[in-house]
Amino acid sequence: MPRASEEARKQILDAVRDFVRRDVLPVAAQHDEADTYPAALVDRMAAMGLFGITVPEEYGGLGLDYTTYAMVFEELAKGWLSITGPIGTHSILSYAINKYGTPEQRRRWLPGLASGELRAGLALTEPGGGSDVANLRTTAVRKGGGYVVNGNKLFITNGRRGTVFMLLARTDPDAEPPHRGITAFIAEKGPGFSAGRDLNKLGYRGVDTSELVFQDFHVPADRVIGLEEGQGFYQVMDALETGRINIAARAVGVATAAFEAAIQYAQKRTTFGKPIAERQAIQFMLADMATKVQAARLMTHDAASKKDSGERFDLEAAMAKLYASEICAQVAMDAMRVHGGYGFVKDLPVERYYRDAPLMIIGEGTNEIQRLVIARSLLKKYQA
């Protein structure tokens, strides 16, 4: 993918920062507390073109590179993590159609996805599956001119408000190994496709996260991504690698917000006649926090740069996601410690950063899975 010019990158990042400052920060705490969906903010992001950040311009998207994509997500998450949700999961389907879809599928779906007229999600995780993607139980049985889908999905972002999903289902129950029997569909909501219960979460509040129920749901045969059965596992794993850049960038954004809150507070809070920022113990904490954030940012940009260059980036994306999410939790906790009692109450956003941080450890493949991905890649690279 061609890299954005410095001017184009600056324009989009300035627009995102203005949006966060003007529209997001004044209402984030209210939406978080009430767990209300920020519909007006999401519509504003659609108007800005953020639903089509990496969709090619020929289909109405911004056509930006993944390094810029990561920077956009960092700025959004720095303001409020939850506004990244509606466009983050949306980008998974856009990526899969653009890379694996037929020309007709790209013409049919990408313009609506790029404009935000269509709101997408990823129907992958199941109640009993979690990280064991290869053994999903949702079935898609050929019938007539399409497939009949039955099953349940859980922890689905945009589940209630989304209109079209990348749906993973088993089309061959006898396939060996099992992942070869999984197919990816472009599933548009209709009869037999409904949102079940909404999930009440610790953090990441205000994000539409729910269960999806498929009961004799019909999907036309031309909605198989790329018109190839049995390729769904490979398609979604590839898309999730870009999602790990996304998650790493979100973690950097939240960690940056926590660090900046801490260093600003430390210069204002006085004890025994001097600001706590002059205390060596606090200085050590701030130095470590800033170093971790910068390292995570550079790792994220490195993974995105390799993606932009067409190189393999699975190892770098896994490393960035692992490190950035872990340090995000550490920095959020340290920011709370710098704030003392004030960090523990909802008057300030620090406690929200602390509640939001675990999402990145779990999302887009748990960090335990990332460690397996990293180790296997390293063993191949350094094979004796």
C-alpha positions as CSV (number, residue, x, y, z in Angstrom):
1,M,0.0,0.0,0.0
2,P,1.4,3.5,-0.9
3,R,2.4,5.5,2.1
4,A,0.5,8.7,2.8
5,S,2.4,12.0,2.2
6,E,3.5,13.9,5.3
7,E,1.0,16.6,4.4
8,A,-1.9,14.1,4.0
9,R,-1.0,12.4,7.3
10,K,-0.8,15.7,9.1
11,Q,-4.2,16.8,7.8
12,I,-5.9,13.6,8.9
13,L,-4.2,13.5,12.3
14,D,-5.0,17.2,13.0
15,A,-8.6,16.6,12.1
16,V,-8.7,13.6,14.5
17,R,-7.1,15.6,17.3
18,D,-9.6,18.5,16.8
19,F,-12.5,16.0,16.8
20,V,-11.3,14.4,20.0
21,R,-10.7,17.7,21.8
22,R,-13.9,19.4,20.6
23,D,-16.4,16.5,20.5
24,V,-15.1,13.5,22.4
25,L,-13.5,14.7,25.6
26,P,-16.5,16.7,26.8
27,V,-18.8,13.7,26.7
28,A,-16.6,10.6,27.3
29,A,-17.1,10.4,31.1
30,Q,-20.8,10.7,30.7
31,H,-21.1,8.0,28.1
32,D,-18.7,5.8,30.1
33,E,-20.7,6.1,33.3
34,A,-24.1,5.5,31.7
35,D,-22.7,2.9,29.3
36,T,-24.5,4.7,26.4
37,Y,-23.6,4.3,22.8
38,P,-22.1,7.6,21.4
39,A,-24.2,7.6,18.2
40,A,-23.4,11.2,17.3
41,L,-19.7,10.7,17.6
42,V,-19.8,7.6,15.5
43,D,-21.7,9.4,12.8
44,R,-19.2,12.2,12.9
45,M,-16.4,9.7,12.4
46,A,-18.2,8.3,9.4
47,A,-18.5,11.9,8.0
48,M,-14.7,12.3,8.5
49,G,-14.1,9.1,6.4
50,L,-12.7,7.1,9.3
51,F,-14.7,4.0,8.4
52,G,-12.7,3.8,5.2
53,I,-9.2,4.7,6.4
54,T,-7.5,1.9,4.5
55,V,-10.2,1.3,1.8
56,P,-8.8,2.2,-1.6
57,E,-9.9,5.6,-3.0
58,E,-11.5,3.9,-6.0
59,Y,-14.1,2.5,-3.7
60,G,-14.6,5.8,-1.8
61,G,-12.1,5.3,1.0
62,L,-9.2,7.4,2.2
63,G,-6.7,4.8,0.9
64,L,-4.2,5.6,3.7
65,D,-1.3,3.4,4.8
66,Y,-1.3,1.3,8.0
67,T,1.2,3.5,9.7
68,T,-1.2,6.4,9.4
69,Y,-4.0,4.0,10.4
70,A,-2.1,3.2,13.6
71,M,-1.6,6.9,14.4
72,V,-5.3,7.6,13.9
73,F,-6.2,4.9,16.3
74,E,-3.7,6.1,18.9
75,E,-5.2,9.6,18.8
76,L,-8.7,8.3,19.1
77,A,-7.9,6.0,22.0
78,K,-6.0,8.8,23.8
79,G,-9.3,10.7,23.9
80,W,-11.6,7.7,24.7
81,L,-10.8,4.1,23.9
82,S,-14.5,3.3,23.2
83,I,-14.8,5.4,20.1
84,T,-12.2,3.1,18.4
85,G,-14.5,0.1,18.7
86,P,-17.0,0.9,16.0
87,I,-14.4,1.4,13.4
88,G,-11.8,-1.1,14.6
89,T,-13.9,-4.2,14.1
90,H,-15.4,-2.6,11.0
91,S,-12.0,-2.5,9.3
92,I,-11.6,-6.3,9.6
93,L,-14.4,-7.0,7.1
94,S,-13.3,-4.1,4.8
95,Y,-9.8,-5.6,4.8
96,A,-11.0,-9.1,4.0
97,I,-13.2,-8.1,1.1
98,N,-10.5,-5.8,-0.4
99,K,-7.9,-8.5,-0.2
100,Y,-9.8,-11.7,-0.8
101,G,-13.1,-10.7,-2.3
102,T,-14.1,-11.0,-6.0
103,P,-14.2,-7.8,-8.1
104,E,-18.0,-7.9,-7.8
105,Q,-17.8,-8.2,-4.0
106,R,-15.5,-5.2,-3.8
107,R,-17.7,-3.1,-6.0
108,R,-20.8,-4.2,-4.1
109,W,-19.6,-3.8,-0.5
110,L,-16.6,-1.5,-0.2
111,P,-18.2,1.8,-1.0
112,G,-20.9,1.4,1.7
113,L,-18.3,0.2,4.2
114,A,-16.0,3.2,3.4
115,S,-18.7,5.8,3.8
116,G,-20.0,4.2,7.1
117,E,-23.4,3.7,5.5
118,L,-22.8,0.1,6.3
119,R,-21.5,-0.7,9.8
120,A,-19.5,-3.9,10.0
121,G,-18.5,-6.4,12.7
122,L,-16.6,-9.7,13.0
123,A,-18.8,-12.7,14.0
124,L,-16.0,-15.1,15.1
125,T,-15.8,-15.7,18.8
126,E,-18.2,-18.3,20.3
127,P,-19.4,-18.9,23.9
128,G,-17.4,-22.2,24.2
129,G,-14.6,-21.4,21.9
130,G,-12.5,-18.3,22.8
131,S,-9.1,-18.7,21.3
132,D,-9.8,-22.1,19.8
133,V,-11.0,-20.6,16.5
134,A,-10.4,-23.9,14.5
135,N,-13.1,-25.7,16.5
136,L,-16.0,-23.2,16.1
137,R,-19.4,-24.8,16.2
138,T,-21.6,-22.5,14.1
139,T,-22.6,-24.4,11.0
140,A,-23.4,-23.3,7.4
141,V,-25.1,-26.1,5.4
142,R,-25.6,-25.8,1.6
143,K,-29.2,-25.5,0.7
144,G,-30.6,-24.3,-2.6
145,G,-28.7,-21.3,-3.8
146,G,-26.9,-20.6,-0.6
147,Y,-26.2,-21.7,3.0
148,V,-28.3,-22.1,6.1
149,V,-26.4,-20.9,9.2
150,N,-27.1,-21.9,12.8
151,G,-25.1,-21.0,15.9
152,N,-24.2,-18.3,18.4
153,K,-21.4,-15.8,18.6
154,L,-20.3,-13.8,21.7
155,F,-18.4,-10.6,22.5
156,I,-19.3,-9.1,19.2
157,T,-18.5,-5.4,18.7
158,N,-21.2,-3.6,16.7
159,G,-23.4,-6.7,17.3
160,R,-26.6,-4.7,17.7
161,R,-25.9,-1.7,15.5
162,G,-23.9,-3.4,12.8
163,T,-25.5,-4.2,9.5
164,V,-23.1,-6.6,7.9
165,F,-20.5,-9.0,9.4
166,M,-17.6,-11.2,8.5
167,L,-19.2,-14.4,9.6
168,L,-17.1,-17.6,10.2
169,A,-19.0,-20.9,10.1
170,R,-18.2,-24.5,9.5
171,T,-19.1,-25.8,6.1
172,D,-17.2,-29.1,6.3
173,P,-17.6,-30.9,9.6
174,D,-15.3,-33.7,8.5
175,A,-12.4,-31.6,7.4
176,E,-8.9,-32.5,8.7
177,P,-7.4,-30.5,10.1
178,P,-10.6,-28.9,11.4
179,H,-9.7,-25.3,10.3
180,R,-9.9,-26.4,6.7
181,G,-13.6,-26.7,7.1
182,I,-14.2,-23.1,8.0
183,T,-15.7,-20.6,5.5
184,A,-16.0,-16.8,5.7
185,F,-19.2,-15.1,4.6
186,I,-20.4,-11.5,4.1
187,A,-23.5,-11.8,6.3
188,E,-26.0,-9.0,6.1
189,K,-28.6,-8.8,8.9
190,G,-32.0,-10.3,8.0
191,P,-34.5,-13.0,9.1
192,G,-32.8,-15.5,11.3
193,F,-30.0,-13.2,12.3
194,S,-30.5,-11.3,15.6
195,A,-28.6,-9.7,18.4
196,G,-29.1,-11.4,21.8
197,R,-28.1,-10.1,25.2
198,D,-25.9,-7.0,25.6
199,L,-22.8,-7.4,27.7
200,N,-22.2,-5.3,30.8
201,K,-18.4,-4.7,30.8
202,L,-15.8,-3.5,33.3
203,G,-14.3,-1.0,30.8
204,Y,-14.7,-0.2,27.1
205,R,-18.1,1.1,28.0
206,G,-20.4,2.7,25.6
207,V,-19.4,0.2,22.9
208,D,-22.1,-2.0,21.4
209,T,-21.0,-5.5,22.5
210,S,-23.4,-8.3,22.3
211,E,-24.3,-11.9,21.5
212,L,-25.3,-12.8,18.0
213,V,-27.8,-15.6,17.3
214,F,-28.2,-17.4,14.0
215,Q,-31.3,-19.5,13.6
216,D,-31.9,-20.9,10.1
217,F,-30.3,-17.8,8.7
218,H,-29.9,-17.9,4.9
219,V,-26.7,-16.6,3.2
220,P,-26.6,-16.5,-0.6
221,A,-23.7,-18.4,-2.2
222,D,-22.3,-15.2,-3.7
223,R,-21.6,-14.0,-0.2
224,V,-18.7,-16.4,0.4
225,I,-15.7,-14.2,0.6
226,G,-13.7,-14.9,-2.6
227,L,-16.3,-17.6,-3.5
228,E,-14.0,-20.2,-2.0
229,E,-15.2,-22.6,0.7
230,G,-12.7,-23.6,3.4
231,Q,-10.6,-20.4,3.3
232,G,-12.2,-18.6,6.2
233,F,-9.7,-19.5,8.8
234,Y,-6.8,-18.2,6.7
235,Q,-8.7,-15.1,5.7
236,V,-9.6,-14.1,9.3
237,M,-6.2,-14.9,10.7
238,D,-4.7,-12.5,8.1
239,A,-7.2,-9.8,8.9
240,L,-6.5,-10.2,12.6
241,E,-2.9,-9.5,12.0
242,T,-3.8,-6.0,10.9
243,G,-6.2,-5.9,13.9
244,R,-3.2,-6.4,16.2
245,I,-1.6,-3.3,14.8
246,N,-5.0,-1.6,15.6
247,I,-5.0,-3.0,19.2
248,A,-1.4,-2.0,19.8
249,A,-2.1,1.5,18.7
250,R,-5.1,1.7,21.0
251,A,-3.0,0.6,23.9
252,V,-0.4,3.2,23.1
253,G,-3.1,5.8,23.0
254,V,-4.6,4.9,26.4
255,A,-1.1,4.6,27.9
256,T,-0.2,8.0,26.6
257,A,-3.3,9.6,28.1
258,A,-2.5,8.0,31.4
259,F,1.2,9.1,31.4
260,E,0.2,12.7,30.4
261,A,-2.4,12.8,33.2
262,A,0.2,11.6,35.7
263,I,3.0,14.0,34.7
264,Q,0.7,17.0,34.7
265,Y,-0.8,16.1,38.0
266,A,2.7,15.5,39.5
267,Q,3.6,19.1,38.8
268,K,0.5,20.5,40.4
269,R,0.2,18.3,43.5
270,T,2.4,19.5,46.4
271,T,3.5,17.6,49.5
272,F,5.6,19.1,52.3
273,G,6.1,22.3,50.4
274,K,7.1,21.1,46.9
275,P,5.5,19.4,43.9
276,I,5.6,15.6,44.0
277,A,7.3,15.8,40.5
278,E,10.4,16.8,42.4
279,R,10.4,13.6,44.4
280,Q,12.8,11.1,43.0
281,A,10.4,8.2,43.5
282,I,7.8,9.9,41.3
283,Q,10.5,10.9,38.7
284,F,11.6,7.3,38.4
285,M,8.0,6.3,37.8
286,L,7.4,8.9,35.2
287,A,10.7,8.1,33.4
288,D,9.7,4.4,33.2
289,M,6.2,5.2,32.0
290,A,7.4,7.4,29.2
291,T,10.1,5.0,28.1
292,K,7.5,2.1,27.9
293,V,5.1,4.2,25.9
294,Q,7.7,5.3,23.4
295,A,9.0,1.7,23.0
296,A,5.4,0.5,22.4
297,R,4.8,3.2,19.9
298,L,7.9,2.4,17.9
299,M,7.1,-1.3,17.9
300,T,3.6,-0.5,16.6
301,H,4.9,1.7,13.8
302,D,7.5,-0.9,12.9
303,A,4.8,-3.6,12.4
304,A,2.7,-1.1,10.4
305,S,5.6,-0.1,8.3
306,K,6.3,-3.7,7.4
307,K,2.7,-4.2,6.4
308,D,2.9,-1.1,4.2
309,S,6.0,-2.4,2.5
310,G,4.4,-5.7,1.7
311,E,6.7,-7.7,4.1
312,R,5.6,-10.4,6.5
313,F,4.6,-8.7,9.7
314,D,3.0,-11.4,11.8
315,L,5.9,-11.6,14.3
316,E,6.1,-7.8,14.6
317,A,2.4,-7.3,15.0
318,A,2.2,-10.0,17.7
319,M,5.1,-8.4,19.5
320,A,3.7,-4.9,19.3
321,K,0.3,-6.1,20.5
322,L,1.8,-8.1,23.4
323,Y,4.1,-5.4,24.6
324,A,1.9,-2.4,24.1
325,S,-1.1,-4.0,25.9
326,E,1.0,-5.1,28.8
327,I,2.7,-1.8,29.3
328,C,-0.7,0.0,28.9
329,A,-1.9,-1.8,32.0
330,Q,1.3,-1.0,33.9
331,V,1.2,2.6,32.9
332,A,-2.4,3.0,33.8
333,M,-1.8,1.5,37.2
334,D,1.3,3.7,37.8
335,A,-0.8,6.8,36.8
336,M,-3.3,5.9,39.4
337,R,-0.5,5.5,42.0
338,V,0.8,9.0,41.1
339,H,-2.6,10.4,41.6
340,G,-3.1,8.7,44.9
341,G,-6.7,8.8,46.1
342,Y,-7.8,11.0,43.3
343,G,-6.9,8.3,40.8
344,F,-9.4,6.0,42.4
345,V,-12.5,8.1,42.0
346,K,-14.4,9.0,38.9
347,D,-13.8,12.7,39.1
348,L,-10.7,12.2,36.9
349,P,-10.3,9.9,33.8
350,V,-7.4,7.9,35.3
351,E,-9.6,5.2,36.8
352,R,-11.2,4.8,33.3
353,Y,-7.8,4.2,31.7
354,Y,-7.2,1.5,34.3
355,R,-10.5,-0.2,33.5
356,D,-10.0,0.1,29.8
357,A,-6.5,-1.3,29.7
358,P,-7.3,-5.0,30.1
359,L,-9.3,-5.1,26.9
360,M,-6.1,-4.8,24.8
361,I,-4.6,-7.8,26.7
362,I,-7.6,-9.9,25.7
363,G,-8.7,-8.5,22.4
364,E,-7.6,-9.7,18.9
365,G,-6.1,-12.8,20.4
366,T,-5.1,-13.0,24.1
367,N,-1.5,-12.3,25.0
368,E,-1.0,-15.9,25.8
369,I,-1.8,-16.6,22.2
370,Q,0.5,-13.8,21.1
371,R,3.4,-15.5,23.0
372,L,2.7,-18.7,21.1
373,V,2.7,-16.9,17.8
374,I,5.9,-15.1,18.7
375,A,7.7,-18.2,19.9
376,R,6.7,-20.3,16.9
377,S,7.9,-17.5,14.5
378,L,11.2,-17.2,16.4
379,L,11.8,-21.0,16.3
380,K,11.3,-21.0,12.5
381,K,13.6,-18.0,12.1
382,Y,16.3,-19.4,14.3
383,Q,15.9,-23.0,13.4
384,A,19.0,-25.0,14.4
